[in-house]
Amino acid sequence: MTVATLRFGISVSSRSLLFDFQNIKGLLATGVFFLATLGQTASWTSLLTPNDITVYIPLQGTELDFSSEAFIDQFSQLLVNPNGTYNYLSSTLLSVIDTSGSTSALALVGYPAVLDYAGLGYVGSTGGILPIYFDPDAPIANRTDFVTFNTMPFPRVVNSFNISMNQQGLTAAVTCQTGQLNATSDPPFQRFATQAEIVIDDTPYSYTAFWIKTTCAGEPQSSFSYLSGTNDTLIAMACDSSDGTYTVVIDAQGVYGDMGTMMCTVSPQIQNVTAYYYGEYVSTEPDSAYVPINARMNVTGFSLGLVDGIMYGQGQDRNTIGDLVGSIYADQFASTQQVDYVTLWEAYIQGVVEFVGTAIKVNLAGTDGPLQRQPPQNMMKSINGTAITTTLGWQYKERTAFAVLIPSTFVAVASILIVLFTQFRSRGVPVQHAAFDPSNPLVLMAAASAGGMGDTFTGLTKEHVKEGQKKMVKLAQIGGKVGFVQVDTASEA
């Protein structure tokens, strides 16, 4: 071998950094090996050892279609059915309706808020969706209406799974305004109060009956009477219309006076959403690919839930809904942009509409509902989604896997070839030289001082050293010693 090659090998054996620009070939070779080593990963091991992998499983199902003509035509009859939405919303569900509004308002100001309904926790709002009933690996016979099923089998070993579904939701465009409303304003507004007496267990109690009056579609209309022992009242009434919108008047007095008197226009809208199911929690976000459309349906159920919730919230001294909205307003985070009462009420009403939309769907899809879980197919629509699960196994991505294997395969093959080449080149080396350790400086000094390299370097100048590196040397016996000796031809080396 040449002296330069010997020097290079000594550096390799001592694990030194190699920046020998006089040996460009060796420098390039070490650079390739260095980069290949950096690129090594588990590679082949990853193909043999199972790991946690993510599996995406397509889902299909059905739900009610609020935009279908069949549903719009029959919705009014479904509301007044003995098992229909009116009775369902007027039941103990009123407390959940109130909570749905406050949950939406709390989420608006930044609080983590979850609405508990029908065994699920809705983050911020229900989004107006019908929660899916998922039957994993359901047989064909069980794939009926309102059942969501997977179209590909689940892995045998499943740790957990989450679901994302493309569904039809329901929301509302809500616009509230405050102003000086009176008997001559447009629309006209009047507030009334009269003394009332209630006898309970032969004991009379004095109250004041409060109510408000305005015009709906040009006709005078009054709210229900609210009984209270104080002037701390919150009174609401709704004016329904046939165009799918309604107006809500909210009058706040006493401790709620800062809220003022508001006129709110509410337009329920069908909004496609992506629903995410994480165990028992559900969150929704609007699908930006679809523009909301006005819901062409009877809106009485939506206004009924809001107005009844406020009416039944009025007590002898205060109104629970007024206290709720007032506390949310007062407890806003100081670090966030403050929200006024008008914006809070808009969020409250929107949350109520979205929940009522979900409640209507749950009622109509239930076995005790007016459809008795046998809806006409022209009221239904297909939905799809994905179950995301983790399991134990192997994941092979063609291009990525091939690229990952290149560095380790190169290093492995090259290492084998180097060993074979070294064995081939050293096949004639005497056995006594096999233990020579080029990484030991003392061994190198002993080999160089044996006297066989006396004519290798003719001087110490740069030119002399460069010329000497081209000369060939080998290990041999020199006067009874083992050392480097210069040879004249490469064949002798």
C-alpha positions in Angstrom: 0.0 0.0 0.0 1.1 3.6 -0.4 2.1 5.7 2.6 -0.9 7.9 2.0 -3.2 4.9 2.1 -1.4 3.7 5.3 -1.9 7.1 6.8 -5.6 7.1 5.9 -6.1 3.7 7.4 -4.4 4.7 10.6 -6.8 7.6 10.9 -9.8 5.3 10.3 -8.7 2.8 12.8 -8.2 5.6 15.4 -11.7 7.0 14.7 -10.2 10.4 13.8 -11.9 13.0 11.6 -10.6 12.8 8.1 -10.0 16.0 6.2 -7.2 14.9 3.9 -7.7 17.1 0.8 -4.7 15.5 -0.7 -6.5 12.2 -0.9 -9.8 13.3 -2.6 -11.0 9.8 -3.3 -10.6 8.8 0.4 -12.3 12.0 1.5 -15.3 11.5 -0.7 -15.6 7.8 0.4 -15.6 8.7 4.0 -18.1 11.6 3.3 -20.5 9.1 1.7 -20.2 6.7 4.6 -20.7 9.5 7.1 -23.9 10.7 5.5 -25.2 7.2 5.1 -24.6 6.6 8.7 -26.4 9.7 9.7 -29.4 8.6 7.6 -29.7 5.2 9.3 -32.9 4.6 11.2 -34.5 1.5 12.5 -35.1 0.7 8.8 -35.1 -3.1 8.5 -35.9 -3.5 12.2 -39.0 -1.4 11.7 -40.3 -3.8 9.1 -39.9 -6.7 11.4 -40.9 -5.3 14.8 -44.6 -4.4 15.3 -45.4 -0.9 16.3 -48.4 1.3 17.2 -49.9 2.3 13.9 -52.9 4.5 13.0 -55.6 2.9 10.9 -58.3 4.9 9.1 -61.6 3.1 8.7 -64.4 4.5 6.5 -67.9 4.9 8.0 -71.4 5.3 6.5 -74.7 6.0 8.1 -78.0 7.9 7.7 -79.7 10.8 9.4 -82.7 13.1 9.0 -82.5 15.7 6.3 -84.0 19.0 7.4 -83.7 20.4 3.9 -85.8 17.7 2.2 -89.3 18.7 0.9 -90.9 15.7 2.6 -89.6 16.8 6.0 -90.5 20.4 5.5 -94.1 19.5 4.5 -94.7 17.2 7.5 -92.7 19.0 10.2 -95.7 21.0 11.5 -97.7 17.8 12.0 -94.7 16.2 13.7 -94.5 19.0 16.2 -98.1 18.6 17.4 -98.1 14.8 17.5 -98.8 13.5 21.0 -95.2 12.1 21.0 -93.9 15.1 19.1 -91.5 18.0 19.7 -93.9 20.3 21.5 -94.4 17.9 24.4 -90.8 16.8 24.3 -89.4 20.4 24.6 -92.0 21.4 27.3 -90.9 18.5 29.5 -88.0 18.5 31.9 -85.9 19.3 28.9 -86.4 23.0 29.6 -83.6 23.0 32.1 -81.3 21.6 29.4 -82.4 24.3 27.0 -81.4 27.0 29.5 -78.0 25.2 30.0 -77.5 25.1 26.2 -77.7 28.8 26.0 -75.3 29.4 28.9 -72.9 26.9 27.5 -72.7 28.7 24.2 -72.3 32.1 26.0 -69.5 30.7 28.3 -67.7 29.2 25.3 -67.9 32.6 23.6 -66.0 34.4 26.4 -63.4 31.6 26.6 -64.5 29.3 29.3 -64.3 25.5 28.8 -68.0 24.6 28.6 -69.7 21.2 28.0 -73.4 20.5 27.6 -74.5 17.1 28.9 -77.3 15.6 26.9 -78.4 12.1 25.9 -75.3 10.5 27.4 -72.8 12.7 25.5 -70.9 15.9 26.4 -71.1 18.5 23.7 -68.2 21.0 23.7 -69.6 24.5 23.5 -72.7 23.5 21.6 -74.5 20.6 20.0 -74.1 22.2 16.6 -77.6 21.0 15.8 -76.5 17.5 14.8 -78.2 14.2 15.4 -75.6 12.2 17.4 -74.6 9.0 15.6 -75.3 5.5 16.9 -72.2 3.6 15.9 -72.3 -0.2 15.6 -68.8 -1.5 14.9 -68.6 -4.4 12.4 -72.4 -4.4 12.3 -73.9 -7.3 10.2 -75.9 -6.3 7.2 -79.2 -6.9 9.0 -78.4 -4.3 11.6 -77.5 -1.5 9.2 -80.8 0.2 9.5 -81.8 3.9 9.6 -79.9 6.0 12.1 -77.2 3.4 12.4 -73.6 4.3 11.5 -71.4 1.3 10.5 -67.9 0.7 9.2 -67.4 -0.4 5.6 -64.0 -2.0 6.3 -63.3 -4.3 9.3 -61.6 -3.0 12.4 -58.2 -4.5 13.3 -58.4 -7.5 15.6 -56.5 -5.5 18.3 -57.9 -2.0 18.9 -56.7 0.2 21.7 -59.2 3.0 21.2 -60.8 4.9 18.4 -62.2 8.4 17.6 -64.7 9.3 14.9 -65.1 12.3 12.5 -68.3 12.5 10.6 -69.6 14.8 8.0 -73.1 15.7 9.2 -76.0 18.1 8.7 -76.2 20.6 11.6 -78.4 23.4 12.5 -77.4 26.9 13.7 -78.9 30.4 13.6 -78.0 33.8 12.3 -78.9 36.0 15.3 -78.9 39.8 15.3 -79.9 41.7 18.5 -80.3 45.5 18.9 -81.1 47.7 21.8 -82.9 51.0 21.7 -85.5 53.2 23.1 -88.7 51.3 22.6 -92.0 52.8 23.5 -95.6 53.0 22.5 -94.8 55.1 19.4 -91.6 53.4 18.3 -91.4 51.0 15.4 -92.3 48.4 16.4 -94.3 49.8 19.3 -93.5 48.4 22.8 -95.3 48.7 26.1 -94.6 47.3 29.5 -97.4 46.6 32.0 -97.7 45.7 35.7 -100.7 45.0 37.9 -101.1 43.7 41.4 -102.0 40.0 41.8 -102.8 37.8 44.8 -102.2 34.1 45.0 -103.7 31.9 47.8 -101.5 28.9 48.8 -102.8 26.7 51.6 -105.4 29.4 52.6 -102.6 32.0 52.8 -102.7 34.9 50.4 -99.5 36.1 48.8 -99.2 39.4 47.0 -97.3 39.6 43.7 -97.0 41.8 40.7 -97.9 40.5 37.3 -95.6 41.9 34.6 -96.0 41.5 30.8 -95.0 43.3 27.6 -96.8 44.0 24.4 -95.7 44.7 20.8 -97.0 44.0 17.3 -96.3 40.8 15.3 -97.0 41.0 11.6 -99.0 44.2 12.3 -101.2 42.6 15.0 -100.9 43.4 18.7 -99.5 40.6 20.8 -98.7 40.2 24.5 -96.4 38.0 26.4 -97.3 35.7 29.2 -97.7 37.3 32.6 -94.7 36.9 34.9 -95.4 36.9 38.6 -92.7 38.4 40.8 -92.4 40.1 44.2 -89.9 42.6 42.9 -89.1 44.6 39.8 -86.1 42.4 39.0 -87.6 40.7 36.0 -86.6 39.4 32.6 -89.5 39.0 30.2 -89.4 37.5 26.7 -91.9 37.0 23.9 -91.5 35.8 20.3 -93.1 36.8 17.0 -93.1 33.9 14.6 -93.3 34.3 10.9 -93.9 32.0 7.9 -90.6 32.8 6.2 -88.5 30.7 8.6 -87.4 33.6 10.9 -88.7 35.0 14.1 -88.2 38.0 16.4 -87.6 37.8 20.1 -88.2 40.7 22.4 -86.3 40.6 25.7 -87.1 43.2 28.4 -84.8 43.5 31.4 -85.7 45.5 34.5 -84.4 46.1 38.0 -81.0 44.5 38.6 -81.0 43.4 35.0 -81.6 46.9 33.7 -78.1 47.2 32.1 -79.1 44.6 29.6 -81.8 47.0 28.3 -84.7 46.0 26.0 -83.5 44.0 23.0 -85.1 43.1 19.7 -83.5 40.0 18.2 -84.0 38.6 14.7 -83.4 34.8 14.6 -83.0 32.8 11.3 -82.4 29.1 11.8 -80.0 27.8 9.2 -78.9 24.4 8.0 -75.1 24.2 8.3 -73.0 21.2 7.2 -70.5 20.4 10.0 -67.7 18.0 10.8 -68.5 16.3 14.1 -65.7 14.8 16.1 -66.5 12.0 18.6 -63.9 11.5 21.3 -65.4 8.8 23.6 -68.3 10.5 25.3 -67.5 14.0 24.1 -68.6 15.6 20.8 -67.4 18.8 19.2 -68.4 20.3 15.9 -67.0 22.8 13.4 -68.7 24.3 10.3 -67.7 22.8 7.0 -66.3 25.8 5.1 -67.0 24.1 1.8 -70.8 24.6 2.3 -72.7 27.9 2.8 -75.4 27.8 5.4 -79.0 27.9 4.0 -82.1 29.1 5.7 -84.2 26.4 7.2 -87.6 26.4 5.6 -89.5 25.0 8.5 -91.9 25.9 11.3 -89.8 27.9 13.8 -92.3 27.7 16.7 -90.4 25.0 18.4 -87.2 27.1 18.5 -88.9 30.2 19.9 -90.9 28.1 22.3 -87.9 26.7 24.0 -86.2 30.1 24.4 -89.3 32.0 25.7 -90.5 29.2 28.0 -87.0 28.9 29.5 -86.9 32.6 30.4 -90.5 32.6 31.7 -90.1 29.6 34.0 -86.8 31.1 35.2 -88.6 34.0 36.7 -89.0 33.6 40.5 -90.4 35.6 43.3 -87.2 37.7 43.7 -85.1 37.2 40.6 -84.8 35.5 37.2 -82.3 32.6 36.9 -81.6 33.2 33.2 -80.9 36.9 33.9 -78.6 35.9 36.8 -76.8 33.4 34.5 -76.2 35.9 31.7 -75.2 38.6 34.2 -72.7 36.4 35.9 -71.1 35.4 32.5 -70.8 39.1 31.6 -69.3 40.0 35.0 -66.8 37.0 35.1 -65.1 37.6 31.7 -61.4 37.2 31.6 -59.6 40.5 32.0 -57.0 39.5 29.4 -59.6 39.0 26.7 -61.6 41.4 24.7 -64.8 42.2 26.6 -68.1 41.1 25.2 -71.2 43.2 25.7 -74.7 42.0 26.7 -76.0 42.1 23.1 -73.2 39.8 21.9 -73.8 37.5 24.9 -77.5 37.2 24.2 -76.8 36.5 20.5 -74.6 33.6 21.6 -77.1 32.4 24.1 -79.9 32.4 21.6 -77.8 30.6 19.0 -76.9 27.9 21.5 -80.6 27.4 22.3 -81.5 27.1 18.6 -78.7 24.6 18.0 -79.7 22.5 20.9 -83.4 22.5 20.0 -82.3 21.4 16.5 -80.5 18.4 18.1 -83.4 17.7 20.5 -85.9 17.7 17.6 -83.8 15.2 15.7 -83.3 13.0 18.8 -87.1 13.0 19.3 -87.9 12.2 15.7 -85.3 9.5 15.5 -86.3 7.8 18.7 -88.5 4.7 19.1 -90.9 6.8 21.2 -91.0 9.7 18.7 -93.7 10.4 16.1 -91.8 8.5 13.4 -91.3 5.4 15.7 -87.8 5.0 14.1 -89.3 4.2 10.7 -88.8 7.5 8.8 -89.8 7.8 5.1 -86.7 7.4 3.0 -87.3 10.8 1.3 -86.7 12.4 4.8 -83.3 10.8 5.1 -79.8 11.5 3.8 -76.6 9.6 3.8 -73.6 10.6 5.9 -70.0 9.4 5.9 -66.9 9.7 8.1 -63.8 8.0 9.4 -62.9 6.0 12.5 -59.4 6.7 13.5 -57.9 3.9 15.7 -54.5 2.6 16.8 -53.4 -1.0 16.8 -50.3 -3.1 16.9 -48.8 -4.0 13.5 -46.7 -2.9 10.6 -47.2 0.1 8.4 -45.6 0.1 5.0 -45.5 3.2 2.8 -43.8 2.4 -0.5 -41.7 5.4 -1.2 -40.9 6.3 2.4 -40.0 2.7 3.3 -37.7 2.4 0.3 -35.9 5.7 1.1 -35.4 4.7 4.7 -33.8 1.4 3.8 -31.2 3.0 1.4 -28.6 4.3 4.0 -28.6 1.2 6.2 -28.6 -1.2 3.3 -25.7 0.7 1.7 -23.7 0.7 4.9 -24.3 -3.0 5.5 -23.4 -4.1 2.0 -20.4 -1.8 1.9 -19.1 -3.1 5.3 -19.4 -6.7 4.0 -17.5 -5.8 0.8 -14.8 -4.0 2.7 -14.3 -7.0 5.0 -14.1 -9.4 2.1 -11.7 -7.1 0.2 -9.5 -6.7 3.2 -9.4 -10.5 3.7 -8.6 -10.9 0.0 -5.8 -8.3 0.1 -4.3 -9.7 3.3 -4.4 -13.3 2.3 -0.6 -13.4 2.0 0.2 -11.6 5.2 2.2 -13.8 7.6 0.3 -14.8 10.7 2.7 -13.0 13.0 1.7 -9.7 11.4 -2.1 -10.2 11.8 -2.1 -8.8 15.4 -0.5 -5.5 14.2 -2.6 -2.6 15.7 -2.3 0.6 13.6 -4.2 2.6 16.2 -1.4 2.1 18.8 1.1 5.0 18.4 3.9 2.9 20.1 3.4 0.1 17.6 3.6 2.5 14.7 6.8 4.1 16.1 8.3 0.6 16.5 7.4 -0.3 12.9 8.7 2.9 11.4 12.0 2.7 13.4 12.8 -0.8 12.2 14.9 0.7 9.4 13.0 -0.2 6.4 11.8 3.3 5.5 15.2 5.0 5.4 14.8 6.1 1.8 11.0 6.8 1.8 11.3 10.5 2.6 14.2 12.4 1.3 13.4 15.5 3.2 10.8 17.3 5.4 9.6 19.9 2.9 6.0 19.8 1.6 7.2 18.5 -1.7 9.3 15.8 -0.1 6.4 14.6 2.1 4.0 14.6 -0.9 6.4 12.6 -3.0 7.0 10.1 -0.1 3.3 9.4 0.3 3.2 7.9 -3.2 5.8 5.2 -2.3 4.8 1.7 -1.4 5.4 0.1 2.0 4.5 -3.2 3.7 5.2 -5.1 6.9 8.2 -7.4 6.8 11.1 -8.8 8.7 14.0 -6.4 8.9 17.1 -7.7 10.7 15.0 -9.8 13.0 12.5 -7.0 13.6 9.0 -6.4 12.2 8.6 -3.1 10.6 7.6 -1.1 7.5 9.8 -1.6 4.5 9.6 0.2 1.2 9.0 -1.8 -1.9 9.7 -0.8 -5.5 6.4 -2.0 -7.2 2.8 -2.3 -6.4 2.8 -6.0 -7.2 5.3 -6.6 -4.5 3.2 -4.8 -2.0 
